[in-house]
């Protein structure tokens, strides 16, 4: 029996969707296939690596190179990136617009990251705002929001939302302090603000395709904030109930909108929260390890089955 025959049988039984059948059949016949998504991810990862290396170089060799040279190089790179984007960009539109060239989005992303590096260097060396990083974060968020909406770029929008989170007080260095009730309040307020702003902009028809980015980031921050309350030794019941309610809402939204990511959020974050409750009084590494092996495999299988169901019904 040939591979194509098996694929036809799987399609008839509903094991694979027509789209999956077309792709797999093309691969079995040796037809070319697109690597656009994979290359896109690698290019963005390459830009992140380059900027990380640039930041390390600036931090390590700034005294030898001198402030003038460092700021001149960063400013020229920043000016060149933004000049390219503003000179090549099409006219602004409220709806979704396509990129004018293959490298446009990467240049915009590079310029945005270089802005962050240069701003951090200026404050570190000259203390322009006397260490008031909240003002830097707010100004950076405003700039990134402008760039994201001007050039229709979701990656820059993610940078804007991350900067806004920093302004709200959501810094990674504070995350281990799960006892910090004030931190959780900031996180929940941030999530509600971001989700509400995204919904309001969508209703006004202002880049409505950005709404999924707003909602995904807001959902993850909210779930992490609720989990931090569940991990407490005292007063965790309220947070656990809130986590279950959020998981139910995420599951309902994912099923209604056919968005697998929100179904996965409900499953994964719900699993972590329930596991925290079940094993907090268990003593013994063997019992805990056995629990995670068995339930982890079951959760993985469940997610695969749900993903396949979504794929068939898409």
N, C-alpha and C positions, 0 to 999 in steps of 0.2 A: 504494500500500500504506500503510495507516494505522500509527500508532505502536503501537497495541494489537496489531495483527497481527504486527508485527516482534517485540514482546515475547513473544507466544505462541510464535513460532518459536524465539527464543533460549532460552525455557524448555524447550521440547521437545528442543533440541540439548544442553542442559546448560550453556549459556554463562552463564546466571544462575540463581540458586536460586529456589525458590518464594517465599521471603520477599522477595527483591529484585524479583521479578515483581510481587508485590502492591503494594510501595511505588511502583515506577515506574508501574504502571498507575494507581494512585490519583493520582499527580502529573499524569499525562497527561490524566486526567478532571477535573482541577481540584479534587480533594478536599483538605481541610485536612490538614496533617501536623505532627508534633510538632517543636518546637524546644527541647525541654527540655534536652538535652545541651548545645547551644550556649549557651543562656541560663545554664545552671549554670556553665559554664566562664567566661563573661563576668562573672558575679556574684562568683565567687571571685577572678578577676583584679582586679575592682573593689575588693574588700576589701584585696587585697595593695597596690594602688596607694594606697588611702586610708591604710593603715598606714605605707607608705613616706613619703607626704607628711607624716603625723603625726610620724614620726621625724625627718624633715628640719626640720620646724618647731620641734620640741623642741630639736634640736641647734643650730639657727641663732639662735633667739630666747630661749633659756633664761636668759641673763644679763639681758635686758630684762624678761622676764616674772617671773623669780624662781622659786626652787625650790619654794616653797610652792604657788604657783599651778599650776605644771606638774604636780607630784605630785598635787595635788587633782583636776585634770582627768583625769589618767590613772587615778587610783584610782576616781573616780566612774564612768568609762566601764567599767573592769574590773568593778567591783561590780555595775553595772547588767547587764552581759552575763552574768555568772555567776548573778546572781539570776534573770534570765529563764530561763536554761537549767535550773537546779535546780528552779524552781517549775513549769515546764511539762513536764519530762521524765516519761515513764512509768516504772513500776517496772523495776528492772534485770532483765535476762534473760541467760542464758548464750548464747543463740542470737541471730540477727539480729533487730533491732527496727526498725520504721519511724519516721521522724521525726514528731514530734507536730504540726508545722506547717511551712509552706513556708519560713519564714525561720529556723527553729531552728538548722540546721546552720551557716548563715552567721553568726549571732550567736555561736555557740560558737567558730567559727574566728576571728572578730574579737576575742573576749575572749582567746583564746590568744595571738594576735599582740601585743595590747596588753600582756599580761603580760611578754612578751619585751622590749618597748620600755621599760616601766617598770623592769624589773630592770636592763637595761643602763644606764639613766639613773642609777639609784641607785648603781651601782658606779662609774660615770664621775665622779659628783659627790662621793660621800662615801667611796668605797673601803671599803665595809663589810667585805669579805673580803680586802682588800689585794691586789686583782688576781687572786685565785685563781679564774679563770674555769671551771676544771674542776669546781669545786663548784657553781657556778651552773648549768652545763650538766647536771650529774647531777641536781640538784634540779628543774630545768625538765623534763628527760626524765621523771622520776618523776611530776610533775604531769600532763604531757601523756598519759602512759600511763593514768593514772587517768581523765582526762577522756575519752580515746578509748574505753576499755572501759565507762565508766559511760554514755556517751551514744551509743555505737556509731557512731563517726565515723572514717572512714579518713583523711581529711585531717589531723585532729589526730594520728592514729597516725603519719602521715608526719612530722609535726613532732617527735613523740617520738623516732622513729628517727633523725632528723637531729640532734637534740640529743645523743642517745646517741653518734652518730658523732663529734660535736665532743668529747665527753668522752674518746673513744678516741684523739683526736688528729687527726681527719680535718678539718682546716680548709682552706678554699679557698686561703688565702694560702700554704700550704706545698705545694700541689699541683704548681707548676712544678718543684719540686726532685725530678725523677724519679730522681736518683741516691740519694735517701734510702732506704736499705734498711730502716731502722727504720720509716719511714712505711708501706712496703708490708706489713711484718709486722703493724702495727696494722690496716691495711685488711683483710688476710686474716683476722685474728682477729675483727674486727668482723663480717665477712660470715658466718663460720662460727657465731658466737654468735647473730646475728640469725636465720639460717636454722634453727638448732637450736631456739632459743626458740619460733619460730613453729610448727615441727613439733610440739614438745612441747605447746604450748597447743592446737593443733588436735586432737591425740589425746585431750586431756582434755575436748574439747567446749566450750572457752572461746572464744567468738567465732571459730569455725573459718573463717568467711569472711574473716577478717583474714590468713589464711596467705598469700594471693597478694600482699598488700602487703609482708609480711616478705620473701617470696622475691624479688620484683622488685627491691626496694632492695638486698638482699644480693647478688643477681646482678650488678647494675650496679657496685656498689663493688668486687666481686671482679674483674670484667673490667677496670675501670680500673686497679686495682692491678697486675694481670698485664701490662697494656699498658705501664705505666710501666717495668716490667722489660724488656720487649721493646725499648723505645726506647733502652736503654743501648747503649753501644758495646762493652762487654765483658760477658761472662757472660750474654748475652741468650738463648742457646740453651735453657737450662733454663726460662726464663720463657716462651719461645715454645712449648715442648712442653707446659707447664702450661696455656697459653692454648688450645692445640688440644684438650687434654683437657677443659677447661671448656666449650669450644664444642660438643664432641661430647655432653657431658652435657646442656647446655642444649637442643641440637637433639633429643635423644632424649626429654627431658622434655616439650618443646613438642609433639612429634608424639604422644606417648602420652596427654597430657592435653588435646590439642586447644587449646593456648594459643599463638597466633601470636606473641605478644610474645617468648617464649623462642626461637622459631625465628629471629625478627628479630635478637635479641641475638647468637645464634651466627653469623649471616651478617654483620652489621655489624662486630662486634668482631673476628671472624675475618678479615674483609676488611682492616681497619685493620692488624692484626698481620702478616698475610702481605705487605701492601703495604710495611710498614716494612722487612721483610727484603729484599724484591725491589729496592727503589729506594735503599737506603742507600748503595750504591756507584755509583749512576748519576750522571753529571755532565752538566749541561745542563738548563736550565729547560724547553726544548721537549720533551725526552724525558719528563721527569717529568709535565709538563702533559698530554701525549698519553696517557700511561699512565692518569692519573686520569680523563680524559674518556672513554676507551674502557671501562675497567673499571668506572667509576662508573655509566655508562649500563647496562652489562650487569647490575650489581648491582641497580640500580633496577628493571629489567625482571623480574629473577628474583624480587625481593620482591613485585612486583605479581602475578606469576603464582602465587606461593605463597599470597598473601592471597586471591586469587580461589578457589584450590583449597580453602582453609579455609572460605571463605564458602559454597561449594557443599555441603561435607560437614557444615556445622554443623547 
